[in-house]
Amino acid sequence: MVMDYEGFKKEIFKLTGIDLGSYKEKQMKRRLDSLISKNNFSGYKTYIEALKTDKKLFNEFINYMTINVSEFYRNPEQWEKLKNIILPSLLEKNSNPKIWSAACSSGDEPYTLVMILNEFLPLNKIKIIATDIDAEILVKAKNGLYTEKSIANLPKKYVEKYFKVDGDVYAINQEVKNCVEFSKHNLLADPYPKNCDLIVCRNVLIYFTEEAKAEIYKKFNRALKTGGVLFVGSTEQIILYNLYNFKPIQTFFYQKEKDI
């Protein structure tokens, strides 16, 4: 019997807990068909059967479908706003802010947060929660090894201060790695951290359906303290922000006004 995409989504949910129905179907299906073809499977049914027994294939699927594109200081002007406007205001209210980097991919984002926070706080006072759905990418994040391309946008003073360079490999200092606590987390299914002062979730929600995004925004509201801030990516402005009790305070920064 031939398995269609709907059947495949159900099997994937049973196997991984990932709801492919919450991702934009056209984009996801295109990625999936490309992956199946690359591995020489005839269709969804033979591919899902192989995923159940082949760990390498399974890890490749998770890595490929969860779209890991990341770099340090992506959209530098937004990070400058975070450093010069958002963080000073948050630190005035709380000198030990709770910060969550959601869908952190290979760690570029939470490590960037540590470097910026170190302008205000000593490293031993900084703790970032960093989560992603992809266990393989979290291993890479914990290792903290990057290419020159990954750090191209990072201010030179940060590269000099926080990395050891060996050929074309940039290894992040252990003191910075100690500031980040990585763990696996599914934005669609798992409980969210509570009482966050800042949530950074960038360039991820563009892959979700409008319904899934609405649920995630509600959960972000509940995860933030009143007055806490959500920092989103450059293609992810929240048009109906008032539905989620947010108000824009800078472009791509939204402050929680009250509980939803």
C-alpha positions in Angstrom: 0.0 0.0 0.0 1.3 3.4 -1.0 1.7 5.9 1.9 0.7 9.5 1.3 2.1 12.6 3.0 -0.7 12.6 5.6 0.1 9.0 6.6 3.8 9.9 6.7 3.1 12.8 9.1 1.2 10.5 11.5 4.1 8.0 11.5 6.7 10.7 12.1 4.6 12.0 15.0 4.5 8.5 16.6 8.2 8.0 16.0 9.6 11.4 17.0 6.9 13.6 18.6 7.4 16.2 15.8 4.2 17.4 14.3 5.0 18.1 10.6 1.5 19.4 10.2 2.6 22.5 12.1 5.2 23.3 9.5 4.4 25.0 6.1 3.5 22.0 4.0 5.0 23.1 0.6 8.4 23.9 2.1 8.5 20.8 4.3 7.4 18.5 1.6 10.0 19.8 -0.8 12.8 19.3 1.7 11.4 15.8 2.5 11.1 14.7 -1.1 14.7 15.9 -1.8 15.9 13.8 1.2 14.0 10.7 0.2 15.4 11.0 -3.4 18.9 11.6 -2.1 18.8 8.3 -0.1 17.3 6.3 -3.1 14.0 5.4 -1.4 10.9 4.8 -3.6 8.6 6.7 -1.3 7.3 7.6 2.2 6.5 4.0 3.2 10.0 2.5 2.5 11.6 5.6 4.0 9.7 5.6 7.3 10.4 1.8 7.7 14.1 2.6 7.3 14.0 5.5 9.8 12.7 3.1 12.5 15.8 0.9 12.3 18.7 3.0 10.9 19.9 5.5 13.6 22.2 7.3 11.2 19.3 7.8 8.7 17.1 8.9 11.6 19.6 11.5 12.8 20.0 12.8 9.3 16.2 13.2 9.0 15.9 15.2 12.2 18.9 17.4 11.3 17.6 18.0 7.8 14.0 18.7 8.7 14.7 21.0 11.6 16.5 23.5 9.3 19.7 24.5 11.1 20.9 27.7 9.7 22.8 29.9 12.2 25.6 32.3 12.5 27.0 34.7 15.1 25.6 38.3 15.2 23.2 37.6 12.3 21.6 41.0 11.4 24.2 43.0 13.5 22.1 46.2 13.8 19.5 44.1 15.8 22.2 42.8 18.2 23.4 46.4 18.7 19.9 47.4 19.7 19.8 44.5 22.1 23.1 45.6 23.6 22.5 49.4 23.7 18.8 49.6 24.5 17.1 46.3 25.5 19.6 44.8 27.9 20.4 48.0 29.9 16.6 48.4 30.5 16.2 44.7 31.6 19.3 44.8 33.8 18.0 47.9 35.6 15.0 45.8 36.8 17.0 42.6 37.4 20.7 42.3 37.6 20.5 38.5 37.2 18.2 38.1 34.2 16.7 34.8 33.1 17.4 34.4 29.4 16.2 31.7 27.0 17.6 31.1 23.5 14.9 29.0 21.9 15.6 26.9 18.8 19.3 27.7 19.4 20.7 25.5 16.6 24.5 25.2 16.7 24.9 27.6 19.6 25.9 30.7 17.8 23.0 32.7 19.3 23.4 31.8 23.0 27.1 32.3 22.8 26.6 35.7 21.2 24.3 36.5 24.1 27.0 35.6 26.6 29.5 37.9 24.9 27.1 40.8 24.9 26.1 40.2 28.5 29.7 40.1 29.5 29.8 43.9 28.7 27.6 44.3 31.7 28.2 41.2 34.0 31.2 39.0 34.8 31.0 35.6 33.1 30.5 33.7 36.3 27.2 35.6 36.8 25.8 34.7 33.3 23.6 31.7 32.6 21.7 31.2 29.4 19.1 28.5 28.8 19.5 27.2 25.2 17.3 24.6 23.6 16.7 22.9 20.3 14.7 20.0 19.0 17.8 18.4 17.3 20.0 16.4 19.6 22.8 16.2 17.0 23.0 20.0 16.6 23.1 20.4 20.4 26.2 18.2 20.4 27.8 20.5 17.9 26.7 23.5 20.0 28.3 22.1 23.2 31.6 21.4 21.3 31.7 25.1 20.3 33.8 24.7 17.1 33.0 27.1 14.2 34.2 28.2 10.8 35.3 31.6 9.7 32.0 32.0 7.8 30.0 31.5 11.1 31.8 34.3 12.9 32.1 36.7 9.9 29.6 39.3 11.4 30.9 39.1 14.9 32.7 42.2 16.2 36.5 41.6 16.0 36.9 42.4 19.7 34.7 39.4 20.5 36.5 37.1 18.2 39.9 38.1 19.8 38.6 37.8 23.3 36.4 34.6 23.2 37.9 32.3 20.6 41.1 30.2 20.1 41.9 29.9 16.4 43.5 26.8 15.0 43.9 27.0 11.2 40.3 27.6 10.0 38.6 26.4 13.2 37.4 28.9 15.8 37.0 27.2 19.2 35.0 29.1 21.7 36.5 29.6 25.2 35.4 27.1 27.9 34.5 30.1 30.2 31.8 31.1 27.6 30.6 27.5 27.2 30.2 27.3 30.9 27.6 30.1 30.8 25.2 28.1 28.5 23.0 25.2 29.6 21.9 23.2 26.5 18.9 20.9 26.4 16.5 19.3 23.9 13.2 21.0 23.6 10.2 20.8 21.1 8.6 24.2 20.8 5.3 22.6 19.8 5.0 20.0 22.5 7.3 20.6 25.5 6.7 22.8 28.6 8.4 26.2 28.4 10.7 27.8 31.0 9.0 30.2 33.3 9.7 33.8 34.4 12.0 34.7 31.6 13.3 38.3 31.3 14.3 37.8 27.7 13.5 35.1 25.0 15.5 35.0 21.8 13.8 33.0 19.0 14.9 34.1 15.6 14.5 32.8 12.1 12.6 29.7 13.1 8.9 30.6 13.2 9.0 31.4 9.4 8.8 27.6 8.9 5.6 27.1 10.9 2.0 27.5 9.9 0.1 30.5 11.1 -1.9 28.3 13.6 1.4 26.9 15.1 2.9 30.4 15.3 -0.2 31.7 17.2 0.2 28.9 19.8 3.9 29.5 20.2 3.4 33.3 20.7 0.9 32.5 23.4 3.3 30.2 25.1 6.1 32.8 24.8 3.8 35.3 26.6 3.3 32.8 29.4 7.0 32.1 29.6 7.9 35.8 30.0 7.6 37.9 33.1 5.4 41.0 32.7 7.8 43.5 31.1 9.9 40.7 29.6 11.0 40.9 26.0 10.8 38.6 23.0 13.5 39.1 20.3 12.5 37.7 16.9 14.2 37.4 13.5 14.3 39.9 10.7 11.5 38.3 8.7 9.3 37.5 11.7 7.5 40.7 12.7 4.4 39.9 14.7 1.6 41.7 12.9 -1.2 41.1 15.4 1.0 41.5 18.5 -1.8 42.8 20.6 -3.5 39.4 20.3 -0.7 38.0 22.4 -0.5 41.0 24.9 2.8 42.2 23.4 3.8 45.7 22.4 6.6 46.6 20.0 9.4 48.5 21.8 11.9 48.4 18.9 11.7 46.7 15.5 11.8 42.9 16.2 11.6 43.4 20.0 8.2 42.8 21.7 7.5 43.5 25.4 4.9 41.5 27.4 2.3 43.8 28.8 0.2 41.2 30.7 -0.6 37.6 31.0 -2.6 36.1 28.1 
